[in-house]
Amino acid sequence: MSTVLAYTSPAIGHLFPMVPLLQELKARGHDVHVRTLRRQVPLLLEAGFHAGPVDDRILAVEAADYRANNAKAALASSVETFTARARFDAPDLQQAIADVRPDLLLIDINAWGARIQAESSGLPWATFSPYTPPLQSRGTPPFGPGLAPMSGPLGRARDALARRLVIGAVEKLMLPRINSLRTELSAGHLPPVSGADEMFRTAPLMLVATSQPFEYPHPDWGPDVRIIGALAWEPPADPPAWLRDGQGSVVLVTTSSEYQADEAIVRTALAGLAGEPFTVVATLPAARTGSAGAAKAAGTDHFGPLPANARLEYFVPHGRVLERAAVAITHGGMGATQKALAQGVPVVVVPFGRDQHEVAARVAAADAGVRLSRKHLTPERLRAAVHQALGKAPGARRVAAGYAAAGGAVAGVDALEELVRVRR
């Protein structure tokens, strides 16, 4: 059996999808150590893992991409965030390696410095991506703007132009910083990377938590990228009394766990679905997990009197709510969206940034829900989108079947164990 060290970026939307892999590793007898958000350490200790916090300075570098006014600017802002965090997460992982002496590293895709440190460590290691990674693929639009797939010469021309305008511009900003970090953090032992694809594929194995038909086909990604289906996990908890006692169908409304000013979705849903035959359950996790400014902006006290059919919570286990849900309204976070689809619940996606435009495009392409632009977010349009999404349940069930067929945590750990055997 092996000693495994898992390292996450500071977001529960990245930790929670990794937990099924950690549970499967533990069930097979591996010794599992985790470095993650300080707030989540007690939960992992209760689950039987060895756990410790990542450097608090990582979380202090707040994501500010929600302030960008276009996809290129948002990607550039993310580069700023992840390169700034890299100077803390690289030495943080180095110290964890010295403490744990692992046989295998499992590193979050957003921990850029930790990935560089893992690559230079000489240990077997894998990247975990809870969202579709920004890798090129024939017939697939470039990552970021959320373009729908388009075949034929016109589609290829559009994708080439968009890739040059968006990805090319971001690479000009990203590559000098990444290569400087690679040189500095590895003491000159790692060669420079020539593009975003090479940067994200430095690990011998990448586990990606999604699958077709939600994900586009990627026949050219190769065996080092394993698509294993959606990984849904949440802290064990009894369902709240109001959920046990409630009547009728539920509409779940989610916002990001890393603040991005998306509380407008909640405000609009409360207004648009007041009087509708649903119980509206809205969650605002950033009000608990973010900075003081985020908590103030996203706090439940900023919404005034609630409609009679609504509940507003900082956090509630989504899985129990989704058992009663007719539709989920999401911000386009991969975790929340896939958690709904994995239960066959259609979605309305209102993307605000990050990978959320890509998630929304995939929802529409899979006919598993409705995409609603942030610019068109009004109570009337959101209400209409919810009623339209009710007819998308067959597509959501097809997506759920695809997730199950991909193998989940069992397939992911099979690949990790194969990696360790090959390296040995």
C-alpha positions as CSV (number, residue, x, y, z in Angstrom):
1,M,0.0,0.0,0.0
2,S,1.1,3.6,-0.6
3,T,1.2,6.9,1.3
4,V,-0.8,9.5,-0.7
5,L,-0.6,13.2,-0.2
6,A,-3.4,15.2,-1.7
7,Y,-3.2,19.0,-2.0
8,T,-6.1,21.2,-2.9
9,S,-6.6,24.8,-3.9
10,P,-8.5,26.9,-1.2
11,A,-12.1,26.2,-2.4
12,I,-14.6,23.7,-1.2
13,G,-15.7,23.4,-4.8
14,H,-12.3,21.8,-5.4
15,L,-12.0,19.8,-2.2
16,F,-15.4,18.2,-2.1
17,P,-15.2,16.6,-5.6
18,M,-11.8,15.1,-4.6
19,V,-13.1,13.4,-1.5
20,P,-14.6,10.4,-3.3
21,L,-11.2,9.6,-4.7
22,L,-9.6,10.0,-1.2
23,Q,-12.3,7.7,0.2
24,E,-11.7,5.1,-2.4
25,L,-7.9,5.2,-1.8
26,K,-8.5,4.8,2.0
27,A,-10.9,1.9,1.4
28,R,-8.2,0.1,-0.6
29,G,-5.8,0.5,2.3
30,H,-3.7,3.5,1.3
31,D,-2.6,6.0,3.9
32,V,-4.2,9.3,2.8
33,H,-3.0,12.7,3.9
34,V,-4.7,15.9,2.8
35,R,-3.7,19.6,2.8
36,T,-6.7,21.9,2.3
37,L,-8.7,24.8,3.7
38,R,-8.2,25.2,7.4
39,R,-12.0,25.4,8.0
40,Q,-12.4,21.9,6.5
41,V,-9.6,20.1,8.3
42,P,-11.8,18.9,11.2
43,L,-14.3,17.4,8.7
44,L,-11.5,15.4,7.0
45,L,-10.1,14.3,10.3
46,E,-13.6,13.0,11.3
47,A,-13.7,11.1,7.9
48,G,-10.5,9.2,8.9
49,F,-7.9,11.1,6.9
50,H,-4.7,12.7,8.1
51,A,-5.4,16.3,7.4
52,G,-3.8,19.7,7.8
53,P,-4.3,23.3,6.5
54,V,-2.7,24.9,3.5
55,D,-0.8,28.1,4.1
56,D,-3.4,30.8,5.1
57,R,-1.6,33.3,2.8
58,I,-2.9,31.3,-0.2
59,L,-6.6,32.1,0.7
60,A,-5.6,35.7,1.4
61,V,-4.9,36.1,-2.4
62,E,-8.6,36.6,-3.4
63,A,-9.9,35.7,-6.8
64,A,-11.0,39.0,-8.5
65,D,-12.0,37.7,-11.9
66,Y,-15.6,38.5,-11.3
67,R,-14.7,42.2,-11.8
68,A,-13.6,41.6,-15.4
69,N,-15.9,42.6,-18.2
70,N,-15.0,40.0,-20.8
71,A,-13.6,36.4,-21.1
72,K,-10.1,37.5,-21.9
73,A,-9.9,39.9,-19.0
74,A,-11.3,37.2,-16.6
75,L,-8.8,34.6,-17.7
76,A,-6.0,37.2,-17.3
77,S,-7.2,37.9,-13.8
78,S,-7.2,34.2,-13.0
79,V,-3.6,34.1,-14.1
80,E,-2.8,36.9,-11.7
81,T,-4.5,35.0,-8.8
82,F,-2.9,31.6,-9.4
83,T,0.6,32.9,-10.0
84,A,0.4,35.0,-6.8
85,R,-0.8,31.9,-4.9
86,A,1.9,29.8,-6.4
87,R,4.6,31.5,-4.4
88,F,2.9,30.2,-1.3
89,D,1.5,26.8,-2.3
90,A,4.9,25.5,-3.8
91,P,6.9,25.8,-0.5
92,D,3.8,24.7,1.3
93,L,3.7,21.4,-0.6
94,Q,7.4,21.0,-0.3
95,Q,7.0,21.1,3.5
96,A,4.1,18.7,3.4
97,I,6.2,16.3,1.3
98,A,9.0,16.5,3.9
99,D,6.5,15.8,6.7
100,V,4.6,13.0,5.1
101,R,7.2,11.3,2.8
102,P,4.5,10.2,0.3
103,D,4.7,7.6,-2.5
104,L,2.1,9.5,-4.6
105,L,1.0,13.1,-5.0
106,L,-2.5,14.2,-6.1
107,I,-2.5,17.9,-6.9
108,D,-5.4,20.3,-7.6
109,I,-5.2,21.8,-11.1
110,N,-5.5,25.3,-9.7
111,A,-2.5,25.0,-7.3
112,W,0.0,26.1,-9.9
113,G,3.0,26.3,-7.6
114,A,2.2,23.0,-6.0
115,R,2.1,21.4,-9.5
116,I,5.5,22.8,-10.3
117,Q,6.8,21.5,-7.0
118,A,5.3,18.1,-7.6
119,E,6.9,17.9,-11.1
120,S,10.3,18.8,-9.7
121,S,10.0,16.3,-6.7
122,G,10.6,13.2,-8.8
123,L,7.6,11.5,-7.1
124,P,4.7,9.9,-9.1
125,W,2.0,12.5,-9.3
126,A,-1.3,13.3,-10.9
127,T,-3.4,16.4,-11.4
128,F,-7.0,16.4,-10.3
129,S,-9.4,18.7,-12.3
130,P,-12.9,19.1,-10.9
131,Y,-13.8,21.1,-14.1
132,T,-13.1,20.7,-17.8
133,P,-9.4,21.6,-18.2
134,P,-8.4,24.3,-20.7
135,L,-6.9,21.8,-23.2
136,Q,-7.1,22.1,-26.9
137,S,-9.0,19.4,-28.9
138,R,-10.0,19.1,-32.5
139,G,-13.5,20.2,-33.1
140,T,-13.9,21.8,-29.7
141,P,-14.1,25.6,-29.3
142,P,-11.3,27.3,-27.3
143,F,-11.8,27.4,-23.5
144,G,-13.2,30.5,-22.0
145,P,-16.0,32.2,-23.9
146,G,-18.5,29.4,-23.8
147,L,-18.8,29.0,-27.6
148,A,-21.1,26.2,-28.9
149,P,-19.3,23.6,-31.0
150,M,-19.5,24.4,-34.8
151,S,-18.4,21.9,-37.4
152,G,-17.1,22.4,-40.9
153,P,-14.7,25.0,-42.3
154,L,-16.6,27.9,-40.8
155,G,-16.4,26.3,-37.3
156,R,-12.7,25.7,-37.7
157,A,-12.1,29.3,-38.8
158,R,-14.1,30.7,-35.9
159,D,-12.3,28.5,-33.4
160,A,-8.9,29.4,-34.7
161,L,-9.7,33.1,-34.5
162,A,-11.2,32.9,-31.0
163,R,-8.2,30.8,-29.8
164,R,-5.8,33.5,-31.1
165,L,-7.8,36.4,-29.6
166,V,-8.5,34.8,-26.2
167,I,-6.1,32.0,-25.4
168,G,-3.2,33.5,-27.4
169,A,-3.5,36.8,-25.5
170,V,-3.7,35.1,-22.1
171,E,-0.6,32.9,-23.0
172,K,1.4,36.1,-23.6
173,L,0.7,37.1,-20.1
174,M,0.8,33.7,-18.5
175,L,3.9,32.0,-20.0
176,P,6.6,34.4,-18.9
177,R,5.2,34.2,-15.3
178,I,4.8,30.5,-15.4
179,N,8.3,29.9,-16.8
180,S,9.8,32.3,-14.3
181,L,8.1,30.3,-11.5
182,R,9.3,27.0,-13.0
183,T,12.9,28.2,-13.1
184,E,12.7,29.8,-9.6
185,L,10.8,27.0,-7.8
186,S,12.8,24.1,-9.3
187,A,16.2,25.8,-9.0
188,G,16.5,25.8,-12.8
189,H,15.8,22.0,-13.2
190,L,12.5,22.3,-15.1
191,P,12.4,23.4,-18.7
192,P,10.1,26.2,-19.9
193,V,6.7,25.3,-21.3
194,S,5.6,26.6,-24.7
195,G,1.9,27.0,-24.2
196,A,-1.2,26.5,-22.0
197,D,-1.6,22.9,-23.1
198,E,1.9,21.9,-22.1
199,M,1.6,23.8,-18.8
200,F,-1.5,21.9,-17.8
201,R,-0.2,18.5,-19.0
202,T,3.0,18.3,-17.1
203,A,1.7,15.6,-14.9
204,P,1.9,12.0,-16.2
205,L,-1.8,11.6,-15.3
206,M,-4.8,14.0,-15.2
207,L,-8.1,12.9,-13.6
208,V,-11.0,15.0,-14.9
209,A,-14.4,14.9,-13.1
210,T,-16.8,14.9,-16.0
211,S,-17.8,12.7,-18.9
212,Q,-19.9,12.5,-22.1
213,P,-22.6,13.3,-23.0
214,F,-22.1,16.4,-20.8
215,E,-18.5,16.8,-22.0
216,Y,-17.6,17.2,-25.6
217,P,-15.8,14.3,-27.3
218,H,-12.0,14.6,-27.0
219,P,-10.6,11.6,-28.9
220,D,-7.2,13.4,-29.2
221,W,-6.5,14.0,-25.5
222,G,-4.7,10.7,-25.1
223,P,-4.4,8.2,-22.2
224,D,-2.8,10.7,-19.8
225,V,-6.2,12.5,-19.5
226,R,-8.8,10.2,-17.8
227,I,-12.4,11.4,-17.8
228,I,-14.0,9.6,-14.8
229,G,-17.5,11.2,-14.5
230,A,-18.9,13.6,-11.9
231,L,-17.7,13.1,-8.3
232,A,-20.4,14.3,-5.9
233,W,-19.7,14.5,-2.1
234,E,-20.8,16.7,0.7
235,P,-20.4,16.6,4.5
236,P,-22.7,14.0,6.1
237,A,-25.7,15.7,7.7
238,D,-29.3,15.0,8.6
239,P,-31.8,16.8,6.4
240,P,-33.0,20.0,8.0
241,A,-36.5,19.8,9.5
242,W,-37.9,22.2,7.0
243,L,-36.9,19.9,4.2
244,R,-38.3,16.8,5.8
245,D,-41.6,18.6,6.5
246,G,-41.9,20.6,3.3
247,Q,-44.4,20.0,0.6
248,G,-44.1,20.0,-3.1
249,S,-41.2,20.3,-5.5
250,V,-38.1,22.3,-4.8
251,V,-36.1,24.7,-7.0
252,L,-32.5,24.8,-5.7
253,V,-30.5,28.1,-6.3
254,T,-26.7,27.9,-5.9
255,T,-24.0,30.5,-5.8
256,S,-20.2,30.2,-5.8
257,S,-18.2,29.2,-2.8
258,E,-15.5,31.6,-3.9
259,Y,-17.1,35.1,-4.0
260,Q,-17.9,36.5,-7.4
261,A,-20.8,38.8,-6.8
262,D,-23.3,36.3,-8.1
263,E,-25.9,36.9,-5.3
264,A,-27.9,38.6,-8.0
265,I,-29.0,35.1,-9.0
266,V,-30.6,34.6,-5.6
267,R,-32.3,38.0,-5.6
268,T,-33.7,37.4,-9.0
269,A,-34.9,33.9,-8.2
270,L,-36.7,35.0,-5.1
271,A,-38.5,37.7,-7.0
272,G,-39.2,35.6,-10.1
273,L,-40.4,32.5,-8.4
274,A,-42.5,34.1,-5.6
275,G,-46.0,32.6,-5.9
276,E,-44.8,29.7,-8.1
277,P,-45.7,26.2,-7.0
278,F,-42.1,25.5,-5.7
279,T,-40.2,25.8,-2.5
280,V,-37.2,27.9,-3.5
281,V,-34.0,27.0,-1.5
282,A,-31.1,29.4,-2.1
283,T,-27.5,28.9,-0.7
284,L,-24.8,31.5,-0.2
285,P,-21.6,29.7,0.8
286,A,-19.3,32.6,0.0
287,A,-20.9,34.5,2.9
288,R,-19.3,32.0,5.2
289,T,-16.1,31.0,3.4
290,G,-14.9,34.2,1.8
291,S,-13.4,37.4,3.0
292,A,-15.2,39.9,5.3
293,G,-16.2,42.0,2.3
294,A,-17.6,39.0,0.5
295,A,-19.5,37.9,3.6
296,K,-21.1,41.4,3.8
297,A,-22.0,41.5,0.2
298,A,-23.4,38.0,0.0
299,G,-24.9,37.8,3.5
300,T,-28.4,36.7,4.0
301,D,-29.3,40.0,5.7
302,H,-29.1,41.8,2.4
303,F,-32.2,40.3,0.8
304,G,-35.0,41.8,2.9
305,P,-38.3,40.0,3.6
306,L,-38.4,36.6,1.9
307,P,-41.4,35.3,-0.2
308,A,-43.5,32.7,1.6
309,N,-42.2,29.9,-0.6
310,A,-38.5,30.7,-0.1
311,R,-35.6,29.7,2.2
312,L,-32.2,31.4,2.3
313,E,-29.3,29.4,3.8
314,Y,-25.5,29.9,4.0
315,F,-25.1,26.2,3.4
316,V,-27.3,23.1,3.1
317,P,-26.4,19.7,1.7
318,H,-27.4,20.0,-1.9
319,G,-27.8,16.2,-2.3
320,R,-30.8,16.0,0.0
321,V,-32.4,19.1,-1.6
322,L,-31.9,17.6,-5.1
323,E,-33.8,14.5,-4.1
324,R,-36.9,16.8,-4.1
325,A,-35.8,19.2,-6.8
326,A,-37.6,19.8,-10.1
327,V,-35.0,22.2,-11.4
328,A,-31.7,23.6,-10.1
329,I,-30.6,27.2,-10.9
330,T,-26.9,27.4,-10.8
331,H,-24.1,29.9,-11.3
332,G,-22.4,27.5,-13.6
333,G,-20.0,26.1,-11.1
334,M,-19.0,22.6,-12.3
335,G,-19.7,21.0,-8.9
336,A,-23.1,22.4,-8.3
337,T,-24.2,21.9,-11.9
338,Q,-22.9,18.3,-12.2
339,K,-24.3,17.4,-8.8
340,A,-27.8,18.3,-10.1
341,L,-27.4,16.6,-13.4
342,A,-26.0,13.4,-11.7
343,Q,-29.4,13.1,-10.0
344,G,-31.2,13.7,-13.3
345,V,-32.3,17.2,-12.3
346,P,-32.3,19.7,-15.2
347,V,-30.6,23.1,-14.7
348,V,-30.9,26.7,-15.5
349,V,-27.3,28.1,-15.7
350,V,-26.5,31.8,-15.3
351,P,-22.7,32.0,-15.8
352,F,-20.8,34.8,-14.1
353,G,-17.2,33.9,-15.1
354,R,-14.4,31.4,-14.6
355,D,-15.2,28.2,-16.3
356,Q,-19.0,28.9,-16.0
357,H,-19.6,30.0,-19.6
358,E,-18.1,26.6,-20.7
359,V,-20.3,24.8,-18.2
360,A,-23.4,26.6,-19.6
361,A,-22.5,25.8,-23.2
362,R,-22.2,22.1,-22.3
363,V,-25.6,22.1,-20.5
364,A,-27.2,23.6,-23.7
365,A,-25.3,21.2,-26.0
366,A,-26.4,18.2,-23.9
367,D,-30.1,19.5,-23.9
368,A,-30.0,19.0,-20.1
369,G,-31.1,22.5,-19.2
370,V,-31.2,26.2,-20.2
371,R,-28.5,28.8,-20.5
372,L,-29.5,32.3,-19.4
373,S,-27.1,35.2,-19.9
374,R,-26.2,37.3,-16.9
375,K,-27.1,40.4,-19.0
376,H,-30.6,39.0,-19.5
377,L,-31.2,38.0,-15.9
378,T,-34.6,39.4,-14.9
379,P,-37.3,37.8,-12.7
380,E,-39.5,37.2,-15.7
381,R,-36.8,35.6,-17.9
382,L,-35.6,33.5,-15.0
383,R,-39.1,32.2,-14.3
384,A,-39.6,31.4,-18.0
385,A,-36.2,29.6,-18.1
386,V,-37.2,27.5,-15.1
387,H,-40.4,26.4,-16.9
388,Q,-38.5,25.6,-20.0
389,A,-35.9,23.6,-18.0
390,L,-38.7,21.4,-16.6
391,G,-38.9,19.8,-20.1
392,K,-35.2,19.0,-20.2
393,A,-35.3,16.2,-17.7
394,P,-34.7,13.5,-20.4
395,G,-31.4,15.2,-21.3
396,A,-30.4,15.4,-17.6
397,R,-31.1,11.7,-17.2
398,R,-28.9,10.9,-20.2
399,V,-26.1,13.0,-18.6
400,A,-26.5,11.1,-15.3
401,A,-26.2,7.8,-17.1
402,G,-23.0,9.0,-18.8
403,Y,-21.5,10.0,-15.4
404,A,-22.3,6.5,-14.0
405,A,-20.8,4.7,-17.0
406,A,-17.5,6.7,-16.7
407,G,-16.6,4.8,-13.5
408,G,-16.2,7.6,-11.0
409,A,-13.8,7.3,-8.0
410,V,-13.2,3.6,-8.7
411,A,-11.9,4.4,-12.2
412,G,-9.8,7.3,-10.9
413,V,-8.1,5.2,-8.2
414,D,-7.5,2.4,-10.7
415,A,-5.5,5.0,-12.8
416,L,-3.6,6.3,-9.8
417,E,-2.6,2.8,-8.7
418,E,-1.5,2.0,-12.2
419,L,0.6,5.2,-12.2
420,V,2.4,4.1,-9.0
421,R,3.0,0.6,-10.3
422,V,4.5,1.9,-13.6
423,R,6.8,4.3,-11.7
424,R,7.9,1.6,-9.4
